Amino acid sequence: MKHAVEMTGVVKRYGDFEAVRGVDLRIPTGTTYGLLGPNGAGKTTSIRMILGIIEPSAGEIRVLGEPVSREVLDHVGYLPEERGVYKKMTVRRLLSFLAELKGVAPRQSAPWIDRWLARFEMAEWRDSRLEELSKGMQQKIQFISTVLHDPELVILDEPFSGLDPINQRVLREIIGILKKEGKTILFSTHIIEHAERICDHVCIIARGRLLVDGTVQQVKTDHGERFVSIATADGSDAGAVLRASAAVAAVRDPSGPGEAGRGLHHATLGPGADPNDLLRELVDKGVPLRRFELVEPTLEQVFIDRVGEDPVQDERLQEREVAHV
């Protein structure tokens, strides 16, 4: 299998601090690959090494089968998390300029620009200055500039950040189009729902280490059937019984009034626990069960189980990443 990105034993040190710790990663060509992790986990640092913005302290990185070089990167599109545009330029002039930097002549890029602006319903703004556009519209222009030169590999760092729900949907649809065209798409996010909707493959990185890697289905299957969904007949709260059970490692409370009203609970079984023992315990303690079901874990459950619920992994890494913007 060909790989769009290969990282072998990659380490990034800042003094005595290791931001990325011996990462081995293979991204298959033509896949949509999610790099998941909390803020400060090492996602952006890894992406910047793939793009040659910063050098690894150790290890090897290959992109599209070659060592990282200017020539290779001409076939890569990159949308950084930190966004910015030349606000005095018009939309069409900016896109033409950025395409030319990637080797696409203005005569060639002109019809592509019109087509992409039409996809994002922005054709009427083609001659407007960027400063006249809203933040969301400017983000659309930046996304267009990322894919305008028809790259083989598209790298999106937190692409949904700052977009309203409507534009998030539009972006998901555009990613779907790129996927059908056979592009390799790598995007980082800490919003697991986006990855579960879009990705073929995912990896989870935390504190600079790669914890999980595989297809979405493989990651869920490897995590095992250790999750139980419980509904009580009269909306009774079974949380106290579940938390007191030796068979249960963790309980996720109802996520909203709807779940609470239906008495829904989600429990993680402990190592070696038998779900039948938990079922008997609930019945013996008089919990009025309407449903007791072993369920496949969601990516969010896998993520929390492997990473924990701390939203920030290492503030030092965040500071380093900001310093290299």
C-alpha positions as CSV (number, residue, x, y, z in Angstrom):
1,M,0.0,0.0,0.0
2,K,1.3,3.5,-0.9
3,H,1.4,6.1,1.8
4,A,0.9,9.8,1.4
5,V,2.8,10.5,4.7
6,E,5.2,8.3,6.6
7,M,6.7,9.2,10.0
8,T,9.3,6.9,11.4
9,G,10.5,7.4,15.0
10,V,9.9,11.1,14.8
11,V,10.9,13.1,17.9
12,K,10.7,16.9,18.5
13,R,12.5,18.4,21.4
14,Y,12.5,21.9,22.8
15,G,15.4,21.8,25.2
16,D,14.7,19.0,27.6
17,F,11.0,19.0,26.7
18,E,9.8,16.4,24.2
19,A,6.8,17.7,22.3
20,V,6.6,14.6,20.0
21,R,7.9,11.3,21.3
22,G,8.9,8.6,18.8
23,V,5.8,8.8,16.5
24,D,5.5,6.1,13.8
25,L,2.6,7.0,11.5
26,R,1.5,5.8,8.0
27,I,-1.3,7.6,6.2
28,P,-2.5,5.5,3.2
29,T,-3.0,7.3,-0.1
30,G,-6.5,8.3,-0.9
31,T,-7.8,8.1,2.7
32,T,-9.4,10.7,4.9
33,Y,-7.3,10.6,8.1
34,G,-8.1,12.2,11.4
35,L,-5.4,13.2,13.8
36,L,-7.2,13.5,17.1
37,G,-6.0,14.8,20.4
38,P,-6.6,17.4,23.1
39,N,-5.1,20.9,22.8
40,G,-1.4,20.7,23.5
41,A,-1.1,17.0,22.5
42,G,1.3,17.5,19.6
43,K,-1.0,17.6,16.6
44,T,0.1,20.9,15.2
45,T,3.7,20.2,15.9
46,S,3.4,16.9,13.9
47,I,1.8,18.7,11.0
48,R,4.4,21.4,10.9
49,M,7.1,18.8,10.8
50,I,5.3,17.1,7.9
51,L,5.3,20.4,6.1
52,G,8.9,21.2,6.8
53,I,8.0,24.3,8.8
54,I,10.0,22.9,11.7
55,E,12.6,20.2,11.7
56,P,12.3,17.0,13.7
57,S,14.9,16.4,16.3
58,A,15.1,12.7,15.3
59,G,13.4,10.3,12.9
60,E,12.4,10.4,9.3
61,I,9.4,12.0,7.4
62,R,8.4,11.2,3.8
63,V,5.6,13.0,2.0
64,L,4.2,11.5,-1.2
65,G,7.0,8.9,-1.1
66,E,9.8,11.5,-1.0
67,P,11.8,13.4,1.6
68,V,10.2,16.8,2.4
69,S,11.2,19.4,-0.2
70,R,9.8,22.5,-1.9
71,E,9.0,20.4,-5.0
72,V,7.0,17.9,-3.0
73,L,5.2,20.5,-1.0
74,D,3.9,22.1,-4.3
75,H,1.6,19.0,-4.3
76,V,0.3,19.7,-0.8
77,G,-2.4,22.0,0.3
78,Y,-2.3,23.4,3.9
79,L,-5.0,25.2,5.9
80,P,-3.4,26.3,9.2
81,E,-5.3,26.7,12.4
82,E,-4.1,30.3,12.7
83,R,-5.8,32.0,9.8
84,G,-5.0,35.2,8.0
85,V,-5.5,36.9,4.6
86,Y,-4.2,40.0,2.8
87,K,-7.2,42.1,3.5
88,K,-6.5,44.9,1.0
89,M,-6.5,42.4,-1.9
90,T,-9.6,41.4,-3.8
91,V,-10.8,37.8,-3.5
92,R,-9.9,36.9,-7.1
93,R,-6.5,38.6,-7.0
94,L,-5.6,36.9,-3.7
95,L,-6.6,33.4,-5.0
96,S,-4.7,34.0,-8.3
97,F,-1.6,35.1,-6.4
98,L,-1.6,32.1,-4.0
99,A,-2.2,29.7,-6.9
100,E,0.7,31.2,-8.7
101,L,2.9,30.6,-5.7
102,K,2.1,26.9,-6.2
103,G,3.1,27.0,-9.9
104,V,-0.4,27.6,-11.4
105,A,-0.5,30.4,-14.0
106,P,-3.3,33.0,-13.7
107,R,-4.8,31.9,-17.1
108,Q,-5.1,28.3,-15.7
109,S,-6.3,29.2,-12.3
110,A,-9.1,31.7,-13.4
111,P,-11.7,29.1,-14.3
112,W,-10.8,27.1,-11.2
113,I,-11.3,30.2,-9.0
114,D,-14.8,30.8,-10.5
115,R,-15.8,27.2,-10.0
116,W,-14.7,27.1,-6.4
117,L,-16.3,30.4,-5.5
118,A,-19.6,29.1,-7.0
119,R,-19.4,26.0,-4.9
120,F,-19.2,28.2,-1.8
121,E,-21.9,30.6,-3.1
122,M,-19.4,33.4,-3.1
123,A,-19.2,34.3,-6.9
124,E,-20.7,37.7,-6.3
125,W,-17.8,38.6,-4.0
126,R,-15.0,37.8,-6.4
127,D,-14.0,41.5,-6.9
128,S,-14.5,42.5,-3.2
129,R,-11.6,43.3,-0.9
130,L,-11.1,40.7,1.8
131,E,-11.6,43.4,4.5
132,E,-15.2,43.7,3.3
133,L,-15.9,40.0,4.0
134,S,-17.0,38.4,7.3
135,K,-14.7,36.2,9.2
136,G,-16.6,33.1,8.0
137,M,-16.3,34.2,4.4
138,Q,-12.6,34.8,4.8
139,Q,-12.2,31.3,6.1
140,K,-14.0,30.0,3.0
141,I,-11.5,31.9,0.8
142,Q,-8.6,30.4,2.7
143,F,-10.0,26.9,2.2
144,I,-10.3,27.6,-1.5
145,S,-6.7,28.7,-1.6
146,T,-5.7,25.4,0.1
147,V,-7.2,23.3,-2.7
148,L,-7.0,25.6,-5.7
149,H,-3.8,24.1,-7.1
150,D,-5.3,20.6,-7.1
151,P,-3.0,19.1,-4.5
152,E,-2.6,15.4,-3.9
153,L,-2.5,15.8,-0.2
154,V,-4.7,18.2,1.7
155,I,-3.8,19.1,5.3
156,L,-6.4,20.8,7.4
157,D,-5.5,21.9,11.0
158,E,-8.7,22.4,13.0
159,P,-10.7,23.3,9.8
160,F,-14.1,23.7,11.5
161,S,-12.8,26.2,14.1
162,G,-14.9,29.4,14.0
163,L,-17.4,28.2,11.4
164,D,-21.1,28.3,12.1
165,P,-23.1,25.1,11.8
166,I,-24.2,25.9,8.2
167,N,-20.7,26.5,7.0
168,Q,-19.4,23.4,8.9
169,R,-21.9,21.4,6.8
170,V,-20.7,23.0,3.6
171,L,-17.1,22.2,4.5
172,R,-18.0,18.6,5.2
173,E,-19.6,18.4,1.8
174,I,-16.5,19.8,0.1
175,I,-14.3,17.4,2.0
176,G,-16.6,14.6,0.7
177,I,-16.0,15.9,-2.9
178,L,-12.3,15.8,-2.4
179,K,-12.5,12.3,-1.0
180,K,-14.4,11.1,-4.1
181,E,-11.7,12.7,-6.3
182,G,-9.2,10.4,-4.6
183,K,-7.4,13.1,-2.6
184,T,-5.6,12.2,0.6
185,I,-7.0,14.4,3.4
186,L,-5.3,14.8,6.8
187,F,-7.1,16.9,9.3
188,S,-6.5,17.5,13.0
189,T,-9.3,18.1,15.4
190,H,-10.2,17.8,19.1
191,I,-13.9,17.6,18.1
192,I,-14.4,13.8,17.8
193,E,-17.8,14.0,16.2
194,H,-16.3,15.5,13.1
195,A,-13.8,12.7,12.8
196,E,-16.4,10.0,13.2
197,R,-18.5,11.5,10.5
198,I,-15.8,12.1,7.9
199,C,-12.8,9.8,8.5
200,D,-11.8,6.4,7.1
201,H,-8.7,6.2,9.5
202,V,-8.0,7.9,12.8
203,C,-5.2,8.1,15.2
204,I,-5.2,9.5,18.8
205,I,-2.2,11.4,20.0
206,A,-1.7,12.6,23.6
207,R,1.3,14.1,25.4
208,G,3.3,13.6,22.2
209,R,2.7,9.9,21.9
210,L,0.6,7.9,19.4
211,L,-1.9,5.9,21.4
212,V,-4.4,4.5,18.8
213,D,-4.1,4.1,15.0
214,G,-6.3,2.3,12.5
215,T,-9.6,2.5,10.6
216,V,-12.5,3.9,12.5
217,Q,-14.1,0.5,12.7
218,Q,-10.9,-1.2,13.7
219,V,-10.3,1.3,16.5
220,K,-13.8,0.7,17.8
221,T,-13.5,-3.1,17.5
222,D,-10.0,-3.2,19.1
223,H,-11.4,-1.2,22.1
224,G,-13.7,-4.1,22.8
225,E,-17.4,-4.5,23.8
226,R,-16.9,-2.9,27.2
227,F,-19.8,-0.4,27.0
228,V,-23.3,-0.9,28.2
229,S,-26.4,1.2,27.4
230,I,-29.1,1.0,30.0
231,A,-32.7,2.5,30.0
232,T,-35.0,2.2,32.9
233,A,-38.7,1.6,32.5
234,D,-40.0,4.6,34.4
235,G,-37.1,7.0,33.9
236,S,-35.6,6.0,37.2
237,D,-32.0,7.0,38.0
238,A,-29.8,3.9,37.9
239,G,-26.6,6.0,38.3
240,A,-26.0,5.3,42.0
241,V,-26.3,1.6,41.5
242,L,-24.0,1.6,38.5
243,R,-21.3,3.7,40.3
244,A,-21.4,1.4,43.3
245,S,-21.0,-1.8,41.2
246,A,-17.6,-3.5,41.1
247,A,-18.2,-4.4,37.5
248,V,-18.3,-0.8,36.4
249,A,-15.3,1.4,35.7
250,A,-17.1,4.6,34.8
251,V,-20.6,6.0,34.2
252,R,-21.5,8.7,31.8
253,D,-24.5,10.6,33.0
254,P,-27.4,11.4,30.7
255,S,-26.2,14.1,28.3
256,G,-29.4,16.1,28.3
257,P,-33.0,16.4,29.6
258,G,-34.2,14.0,26.9
259,E,-31.9,11.2,28.1
260,A,-32.5,12.0,31.7
261,G,-36.2,11.7,31.3
262,R,-35.9,8.3,29.7
263,G,-33.5,7.1,32.4
264,L,-30.7,6.5,29.9
265,H,-27.2,5.7,31.3
266,H,-24.0,4.6,29.6
267,A,-21.5,2.5,31.6
268,T,-17.9,1.3,30.9
269,L,-17.2,-2.2,32.2
270,G,-14.1,-2.8,34.2
271,P,-11.3,-5.2,33.0
272,G,-12.6,-8.8,33.1
273,A,-16.1,-7.8,34.2
274,D,-19.0,-10.0,33.0
275,P,-21.9,-7.9,31.7
276,N,-24.3,-10.7,32.9
277,D,-23.1,-10.1,36.5
278,L,-24.0,-6.4,36.1
279,L,-27.4,-7.3,34.7
280,R,-28.1,-9.6,37.6
281,E,-27.0,-7.0,40.1
282,L,-29.3,-4.4,38.6
283,V,-32.3,-6.8,38.7
284,D,-31.5,-7.9,42.3
285,K,-31.4,-4.2,43.4
286,G,-34.8,-3.5,41.8
287,V,-33.7,-1.3,39.0
288,P,-36.7,-1.3,36.5
289,L,-34.9,-2.1,33.3
290,R,-36.3,-1.4,29.9
291,R,-33.1,-2.0,28.0
292,F,-29.7,-3.5,28.8
293,E,-27.5,-3.6,25.7
294,L,-23.8,-4.2,24.9
295,V,-22.9,-1.5,22.4
296,E,-20.0,-0.6,20.2
297,P,-18.0,2.3,21.7
298,T,-18.1,5.6,19.9
299,L,-14.9,7.3,19.0
300,E,-15.6,9.8,21.8
301,Q,-15.7,6.9,24.3
302,V,-12.5,5.5,23.0
303,F,-10.9,8.9,23.1
304,I,-11.9,9.6,26.7
305,D,-10.9,6.1,27.8
306,R,-7.4,6.5,26.4
307,V,-6.8,10.2,26.9
308,G,-9.0,11.2,29.8
309,E,-11.2,14.3,30.0
310,D,-8.5,16.9,30.6
311,P,-8.9,19.3,27.6
312,V,-5.3,20.5,27.7
313,Q,-2.4,18.1,27.6
314,D,0.6,20.3,28.0
315,E,0.6,24.1,28.2
316,R,4.3,24.2,27.4
317,L,3.6,22.6,24.0
318,Q,0.8,25.1,23.3
319,E,3.2,27.9,24.1
320,R,5.8,26.5,21.7
321,E,3.3,26.1,18.9
322,V,2.2,29.7,19.3
323,A,5.8,30.8,19.2
324,H,6.3,29.1,15.8
325,V,3.3,30.7,14.1
